[in-house]
Amino acid sequence: MAGAEVPAVPGAATAVTMKRFLRFLEGTAKVVVVAAVVVWLADWAVFRVRVARGTAFDAVQVEEFLSTALKGNKQEYDYMGTADVTCARALFPHGGAPACWWLRRHTTQWE
């Protein structure tokens, strides 16, 4: 074959391709981490502004159940009623409270 280039070292082309792929993967991972940190910091800043204004927390009504272990690997489930749970009006949990958007989608709590 007159125009085909043969690598001087067997597997050299594969090693170059792998290094290029790993550099791309490393760059992508860095971008994802930086973006996650920026989103969390922005969410925290908005939450702090809402705390200062008194609008950072809300309450969501959830149903509570109690799971009790019995003999013979059996479980007993008791309905404990509904309760108002304080939540943070933010993307992430803040101030020891879960995010309201998550709590509204998970209105059943097990203890």
C-alpha positions in Angstrom: 0.0 0.0 0.0 1.6 3.1 -1.2 0.0 5.8 0.9 -0.8 4.1 4.2 1.1 5.3 7.2 2.2 2.6 9.7 2.8 3.7 13.3 6.4 3.2 14.4 5.2 1.7 17.6 2.4 -0.9 17.6 -0.6 0.6 19.4 0.7 4.2 19.2 -2.3 5.5 17.3 -4.6 3.9 20.0 -2.6 5.6 22.8 -2.8 9.0 21.1 -6.6 8.6 20.7 -7.0 7.5 24.3 -5.0 10.5 25.6 -7.1 12.8 23.5 -10.3 11.2 24.9 -9.1 11.4 28.5 -8.2 15.1 28.0 -11.8 15.7 26.7 -13.3 13.8 29.6 -11.2 15.7 32.1 -12.2 19.1 30.5 -15.9 18.0 30.6 -15.7 16.9 34.2 -14.2 20.3 35.2 -16.9 22.2 33.4 -19.6 20.1 35.1 -18.1 20.7 38.5 -17.7 24.4 38.0 -21.3 24.7 36.7 -22.6 22.8 39.7 -20.7 25.0 42.2 -22.0 28.2 40.4 -25.6 27.0 40.5 -25.3 26.1 44.2 -23.8 29.4 45.0 -26.4 31.3 43.1 -29.1 29.3 44.8 -27.6 30.0 48.2 -27.3 33.8 47.5 -31.0 33.9 46.4 -31.9 31.9 49.6 -30.0 34.4 51.8 -31.9 37.3 50.2 -35.2 35.5 50.8 -34.2 34.9 54.5 -33.5 38.7 54.9 -36.9 39.4 53.4 -38.7 36.7 55.4 -39.8 34.7 52.4 -37.3 31.9 52.4 -39.4 29.2 54.1 -42.8 27.6 53.4 -44.8 24.8 54.8 -46.0 21.7 53.0 -48.6 19.2 54.4 -47.3 15.6 54.3 -48.7 12.3 55.4 -46.6 10.5 58.0 -46.4 6.7 58.5 -44.5 4.7 61.1 -42.9 1.4 60.1 -42.3 -0.9 63.1 -40.3 -4.2 62.8 -42.1 -7.3 64.2 -41.0 -10.8 64.8 -40.5 -13.1 61.8 -39.1 -10.3 59.5 -42.5 -8.7 59.3 -43.4 -5.0 59.3 -46.3 -3.1 60.7 -47.3 0.2 59.1 -49.2 2.8 61.1 -50.7 6.0 59.7 -49.8 8.9 62.0 -51.8 11.6 60.3 -50.8 14.7 58.4 -48.3 17.3 59.5 -46.9 20.6 58.2 -43.2 20.3 57.4 -41.1 23.4 56.9 -39.3 23.6 53.6 -36.8 26.0 51.9 -37.9 27.8 48.8 -34.8 27.0 46.9 -33.3 24.4 44.4 -31.2 22.7 47.1 -31.9 22.1 50.8 -30.9 25.0 53.0 -31.2 25.9 56.6 -31.8 22.3 57.7 -35.0 22.1 55.6 -35.6 20.2 52.4 -36.4 22.0 49.2 -40.1 22.8 48.7 -40.2 21.6 45.1 -39.0 18.2 46.3 -41.2 18.0 49.3 -44.3 18.8 47.3 -43.6 15.8 45.0 -42.9 13.5 48.0 -45.8 14.1 50.4 -45.5 10.7 52.1 -42.8 10.4 54.9 -41.8 7.2 56.6 -40.3 7.0 60.1 
